[in-house]
Amino acid sequence: MIDEKGIRKGFGFVCFSTPEEANKAVNTFHGKLVFFCTYLKSHPLYVAIAQRKEDRVAQLQLQYAQCMAGFTGPSTVIPAGYPPLYYTPPPGVMSQIPPQQGLMYQPLGLRPGWRTNGAIAMAEGLHGLLLKSKRTNYLDMSNFVKLMYEAGRRWDLKKRDAVPHENIKSNNMVLAFGSKLEFEEEKFAMFVENRGVSFAKSLILSLLAPSLFSVLQSKAGSVHASIAKLDEDTHLANALIIAYLKLGRFSDAHQVFSALSSPNVVSYTAIISAYAKCGCFDYAIQLFGEMPERDLASWNTVVSGVVKELHYERAFELFRDMQRVDGFRVDQFTLSGLLAASTGGFARMEGREIHAHALRIGFESNVCVNNALIGFYTKCGCVEDVVNLFERMPMPERNCVSYNALLAGFCQNGEEVKIKATSLFCMMQAGDVTVDEVASTAVLGVCGTLGFHEMGKQIHGYVLKSGLLSDLGVGNAVFSMYSKCGNMVDAINFFNIMPKRDIVSWNGLIAGHILHRQGDEALVIWSKMEKTGIKPDTITFHLILSACRHTNLDSVDTCRSLFLSIRSLFGIEPTSEHYASMVGVLGYWGYFEEAEEMINKMPFDPNASVWRALLHSCRMRSNTSLGRRAAKHLLTIDPQDPSTYILVSNLYSASGRWHCSERVREEMRKKGLQKHPARSWIVRQNNVHSFYARDKSHSQVKDIYSGLEILILECIKAGYVPDTSFVLHEVEEHQKKDFLFYHSAKLAVTYGLLMTRPGKPVCVVKNILLCGDCHTFLKYVSAVTGREISLRDGSGFHFFRNGECSCRDYW
C-alpha cells in the first residue's frame, strides 16, 4: 500500500493489479489525486498520482489525450497558463511510451473489469472535477466524460445532459470508441436515440459491418430509418443492401436498391447475386441486362448463378459474350465456375476447352484453377487425368484443398479407386499437409464403404487426438463408419457419448439399425428422437418407413400410421421415395393388392423407384404376374438403367422363364448397356483382396479353389443342393454348376476362412445383392465350419451363424 510520503511531487505512476485496488487507493487519497489507467502489454493498471491542485485540470487534459490516441491518433492539449508536466514512469515503461510534444503518453485501454466498475468511477470523478473547475467549455473533456459513461454501460440521460456542449464530434467520438470496446447494443441505441444528429459516414458504415450482423438482425430497420437522404448516398445504400442480403431480408434489400436514382455496379452485383442464389434466375439475368456498366465481378456473379441453376449451356454462352461484348479477360473465379458447369454433366469437351484456355492465358500454376480442374476430371471419372494433374502441380502450390479434391476424386469412384483414398490420407498424415474435417470425413466414409474396420478405428484415434472430433460432421462420420463395418455396438456407444447431435446423427443411428436389419430397434430410436424434440426431415421418414420391413412381426399398421403422419403431423409432403418405401413394406409383408392400389392412387406419376420397390418385393415373394406388370412400367420409365434389366431378368430366371430372361439380356446388349460386375472383397492387414466370379488372378488362387472344392463337398454331405436356377445362362446342367460354384462371394469367404485364425469371424463385402444359391451355401458353411460369417451386400448385413442367417431368408 502506498502513502502520501511515497508520492513524488508533480505526478507519477503507481501500479495496481485490479480495479478494486485502484479504487481503494483513490478513496484513500480522496481530494488529493486524479487517476486514470493505461494498459500496456507487459504491465497491468496504472494510476496517475498528483498532489498539486493546480495540476488536476491539466491531468484531465492528459487523460483525454491518452484516450484520443487510442482511436484518432495522438492529440495532447495543455490549457494555457499551466506549466509543463513531468513525471517518471515505472521501469520498463519508458521504452514503450512514445514522446509527443515533450510529454509522455500511452493510449488508454479499458480492461474488462473497468467496463462495469472502473469506467463508472472514473466518469463520476472526472465529471465532478470538471464541473468544479468551471472549465465546462472544454468540449474534448466533456466528450471524454460522456465516453466513460458509455464505456460503463450506464448512459444516464441526466448525467449526459449535465455535460455541456454536445456536438457532432462528441457523438462521433462515443460511437467510434464504442466500436473499439465492442459495445454493439449501446452503439445502436445511441445512434437511433440521436436520430437527426449528424454522424460521420465511416461510423455509420461501422454499424453495418459483418461482425455486427447478430445485433443488426433486429436493428437494421432502425439504422435504415435513421439515415437521411439514403438515395443520394450510393456508398451507404450499398452497405445497407449487403447487410439486408446477409440477413436474408431480400425485400428490404430490393426496396433500398429500387430507391436509388443511380445504382452503381456494386449495387447491381449485390442484388443480382442475391436473386441468383435464391433461385430467381430470370430476374437476375434481367437486372444484369439493365446494368449500364459491368465489371468482372458482375460477370462472375451471373456465371456462378447460372451454374447453380444447372443452366450449363447458358453459362458457356455468357462466357463467350463476356469476351466478345465487353472484352474482359477471365480470372480464376470465372474459370472455376465454368469448370463447375462442365462437371455438372453438360459435356466433357467444354471442360477440356476451358482447361486449354486456362493454359493459354497463364493459369497453369493457379491453385484455385487446378483444384477446380481436379474436381472436373474427378466427376468425369478420369482418375488418371486427376492424378497426372495433381502430380504436375508444383509443391508450394498444393494446399489442403488440392489434397481434398484428389481425395474426393478417389472416394467418388469405384471400389478399386476408393482404396487409393486411404493411402493418400496416410500420406497426408505423414507429410506436412493439414488434415482437416473434410479429409477426415471423406476417408472415414471410404472405410465404412469398404469395411476397413481396423483402419477406421485408427482414423478415429487420429481425429480424437488432433481435436477434429469436435466437428459434428466428423463425429457423424465416425459413427457411420462403425455401423457400416458391422460393429453396431461401438456405433451405439459412440453415439451415446457424442456431446451434441443433429438430425444427421439420429438418421445415421436409424440407418445403422436398418443396415443390420434391426427394424424394432430403429422404431425405438424413432420414439426417443421424437421425445428429444428433434424435428425429422424427409430422409428420416424414408428410413423409418423402410425399417418396418425388418421388424420381427408384421408392422404394416405402424408403417401406415407413420406414412399418414408425414403430412398430418409434420407438414411434409410425401415424396416418391416415401411412396417407394411404403410399397416396399407392403410387398415385403405380402400386401400386394394394397401396394398396387397405393401406386394407382398416388397424387403424381410413380417413378422408377416406386416400381422397382414393387418388383423387388415380387422377386422375394415369387409373385411373377404382378412382377411382370411392374417390369413393364419400369422398362418404359427407365430404359437406360442396366440394373432394371438385371432385376427383370432375375425375376424371369427365378420362375424358369429362360427365354424371357435371355430376351431381356439381349435387349441390354443391343442398347450397349453393361451390368456392374459382381465383386466381393475381404480386408486383411489393411489390404483389400477382391474377387470376381471365376476369378483366377489372386496369388493364392490354387489354395482358394482347392479349399472351395472341399467346402462344397462338405456342404453337400450336410444337405446343400446347388440351385442352378441362379445361373443366368441357358447352358447344360453340368456347365451351370461350374458357373455357380465359383461366384465371387464363395471365393472371398473361402479366402477368409483360409487366412483367419479359427474361431474368428469372416467379414466380406459384396457390391450387389447376394444370389440365392450363395446365400444357401454360406448358411451350410457356417454350420460345417463352426465359423461366423458376416457379409454385407446391397440390401444390408447377413450374419450367418450355425446354419441360419439374420435376414430370415428375405433380402
C-alpha positions, 0 to 999 in steps of 0.5 A: 500500500502506498502513502502520501510520503511515497508520492513524488511531487508533480505526478507519477505512476503507481501500479495496481493489479485490479480495479478494486485496488485502484479504487481503494487507493483513490478513496484513500487519497480522496481530494488529493489525486486524479487517476486514470489507467493505461494498459500496456502489454507487459504491465497491468493498471496504472494510476496517475498520482498528483498532489498539486491542485493546480495540476488536476485540470491539466491531468484531465487534459492528459487523460483525454489525450491518452484516450484520443490516441487510442482511436484518432491518433495522438492529440495532447492539449495543455490549457494555457497558463499551466506549466509543463508536466513531468513525471517518471514512469515505472521501469520498463515503461519508458521504452514503450511510451512514445514522446509527443510534444515533450510529454509522455503518453500511452493510449488508454485501454479499458480492461474488462473489469473497468467496463462495469466498475472502473469506467463508472468511477472514473466518469463520476470523478472526472465529471465532478472535477470538471464541473468544479473547475468551471472549465465546462467549455472544454468540449474534448473533456466533456466528450471524454466524460460522456465516453466513460459513461458509455464505456460503463454501460450506464448512459444516464440521460441526466448525467449526459445532459449535465455535460455541456456542449454536445456536438457532432464530434462528441457523438462521433467520438462515443460511437467510434470508441464504442466500436473499439470496446465492442459495445454493439447494443449501446452503439445502436441505441445511441445512434437511433436515440440521436436520430437527426444528429449528424454522424460521420459516414465511416461510423455509420458504415461501422454499424453495418459491418459483418461482425455486427450482423447478430445485433443488426438482425433486429436493428437494421430497420432502425439504422435504415430509418435513421439515415437521411437522404439514403438515395443520394448516398450510393456508398451507404445504400450499398452497405445497407443492401449487403447487410439486408442480403446477409440477413436474408431480408431480400425485400428490404434489400430490393426496396433500398436498391429500387430507391436509388436514382443511380445504382452503381455496379456494386449495387447491381452485383449485390442484388443480382447475386442475391436473386441468383442464389435464391433461385430467381434466375430470370430476374437476375439475368434481367437486372444484369441486362439493365446494368449500364456498366459491368465489371468482372465481378458482375460477370462472375456473379451471373456465371456462378448463378447460372451454374447453380441453376444447372443452366450449363449451356447458358453459362458457356454462352455468357462466357463467350459474350463476356469476351466478345461484348465487353472484352474482359479477360477471365480470372480464376473465379470465372474459370472455376465456375465454368469448370463447375458447369462442365462437371455438372454433366453438360459435356466433357469437351467444354471442360477440356476447352476451358482447361486449354484456355486456362493454359493459354492465358497463364493459369497453369500454376493457379491453385484455385484453377487446378483444384477446380480442374481436379474436381472436373476430371474427378466427376468425369471419372478420369482418375488418371487425368486427376492424378497426372494433374495433381502430380504436375502441380508444383509443391508450394502450390498444393494446399489442403484443398488440392489434397481434398479434391484428389481425395474426393476424386478417389472416394467418388469412384469405384471400389478399386479407386476408393482404396487409393483414398486411404493411402493418400490420407496416410500420406497426408498424415505423414507429410506436412499437409493439414488434415482437416474435417473434410479429409477426415470425413471423406476417408472415414466414409471410404472405410465404412464403404469398404469395411476397413474396420481396423483402419477406421478405428485408427482414423478415429484415434487420429481425429480424437487426438488432433481435436477434429472430433469436435466437428459434428460432421466428423463425429457423424462420420465416425459413427457411420463408419462403425455401423457400416463395418458391422460393429453396431455396438461401438456405433451405439456407444459412440453415439451415446457419448457424442456431446451434441447431435443433429438430425444427421446423427439420429438418421445415421443411428436409424440407418445403422439399425436398418443396415443390420436389419434391426427394424424394432430397434430403429422404431425405438430410436424413432420414439426417443428422437421424437421425445428429444424434440428433434424435428425429422426431415424427409430422409428420416421418414424414408428410413423409418418407413423402410425399417418396418420391413425388418421388424420381427412381426408384421408392422404394416399398421405402424408403417401406415400410421407413420406414412399418414403422419408425414403430412398430418403431423409434420407438414411434409409432403410425401415424396416418391421415395416415401411412396417407394418405401411404403410399397416396399413394406407392403410387398415385403409383408405380402400386401400386394393388392394394397401396394398396387392400389397405393401406386394407382392412387398416388397424387403424381406419376410413380417413378422408377423407384416406386416400381422397382420397390414393387418388383423387388418385393415380387422377386422375394415373394415369387409373385411373377404376374404382378412382377411382370406388370411392374417390369413393364412400367419400369422398362418404359420409365427407365430404359437406360438403367442396366440394373432394371434389366438385371432385376427383370431378368432375375425375376424371369430366371427365378420362375424358369422363364429362360427365354424371357430372361435371355430376351431381356439380356439381349435387349441390354446388349443391343442398347450397349448397356453393361451390368456392374460386375459382381465383386466381393472383397475381404480386408486383411492387414489393411489390404483389400483382396477382391474377387470376381466370379471365376476369378483366377488372378489372386496369388493364392488362387490354387489354395482358394479353389482347392479349399472351395472344392472341399467346402462344397463337398462338405456342404453337400454331405450336410444337405446343400443342393446347388440351385442352378436356377441362379445361373443366368445362362441357358447352358447344360446342367453340368456347365451351370454348376461350374458357373455357380460354384465359383461366384465371387462371394464363395471365393472371398469367404473361402479366402477368409476362412483360409487366412483367419485364425479359427474361431474368428469371424469372416467379414466380406463385402459384396457390391450387389445383392447376394444370389440365392444359391450363395446365400444357401451355401454360406448358411451350410458353411457356417454350420460345417465350419463352426465359423461366423460369417458376416457379409454385407451386400446391397440390401444390408448385413447377413450374419450367418451363424450355425446354419441360419442367417439374420435376414430370415431368408428375405433380402 
